[in-house]
Amino acid sequence: MALKITAQIGTDQGITSEAYVRIMSYQINKTGNAYFNIQLFKSEEDATEVSASGPVAIAGQVARNAQIGDSLVVPMTKVVTV
């Protein structure tokens, strides 16, 4: 599963307007939070190359962006007033 970012962003591998965010794993806990471990690539093609070459190549291909980071925490709770 992945998200594609079409806005122009800067990464440690350069500027791109087709960033590809792969969701590597996720966990939803009973307290109502979803935790997503993610990897950022400059393009879907870069992500596909890493998948084809296996885990050894991952460290050199994954891009970094300070605002996106390596993980996301999403609150899944909603306050309902009756």
C-alpha positions in Angstrom: 0.0 0.0 0.0 1.3 3.5 -0.8 0.5 7.1 -1.2 1.7 9.3 -4.0 2.7 13.0 -3.3 2.2 15.2 -6.3 3.3 18.4 -4.7 6.9 19.4 -5.0 9.0 18.4 -2.0 12.7 18.3 -1.1 14.4 15.1 0.0 18.0 14.2 0.8 18.1 12.8 -2.7 16.9 16.0 -4.4 13.6 17.7 -5.3 10.7 15.7 -6.6 7.0 16.2 -7.5 6.2 12.5 -7.7 7.3 11.2 -4.3 6.1 7.7 -3.4 5.3 6.9 0.3 5.2 3.1 0.9 3.4 1.9 4.1 5.7 -0.8 5.3 3.7 -1.9 8.3 0.9 -0.6 10.5 -0.5 -1.2 13.9 -3.9 -0.1 15.3 -4.2 -0.3 19.1 -7.1 -0.3 21.5 -6.4 3.3 22.7 -7.5 4.5 19.3 -4.2 5.3 17.5 -2.9 3.9 14.2 0.9 3.7 13.8 2.3 3.6 10.3 6.0 2.8 9.5 6.8 4.3 6.1 9.5 4.7 3.5 9.8 7.6 1.1 11.1 7.3 -2.5 11.6 10.0 -5.1 9.3 8.1 -7.5 7.3 4.9 -7.8 10.0 3.6 -10.2 12.6 4.0 -7.4 10.3 2.1 -5.0 9.8 -0.7 -7.6 13.6 -1.0 -8.2 14.1 -1.5 -4.4 11.4 -4.2 -4.2 13.0 -6.1 -7.1 16.5 -5.9 -5.7 15.6 -7.0 -2.2 16.3 -5.6 1.3 20.0 -5.1 0.8 19.4 -2.1 -1.5 16.8 -0.4 0.6 19.1 1.7 2.8 20.6 3.5 -0.2 17.4 4.1 -2.1 15.1 5.4 0.6 14.8 9.2 0.5 14.4 11.3 3.7 12.2 14.4 4.3 12.1 16.0 7.8 8.4 16.9 7.6 7.3 13.4 6.5 9.7 11.4 8.7 9.8 7.6 9.1 6.5 7.1 10.8 3.0 8.5 11.2 0.6 8.4 14.1 -3.0 8.9 13.3 -5.6 9.3 16.1 -8.6 7.1 15.2 -10.9 8.3 18.0 -13.8 10.6 17.8 -15.6 12.3 20.6 -19.4 11.7 20.4 -21.7 13.8 22.4 -25.2 12.4 23.0 
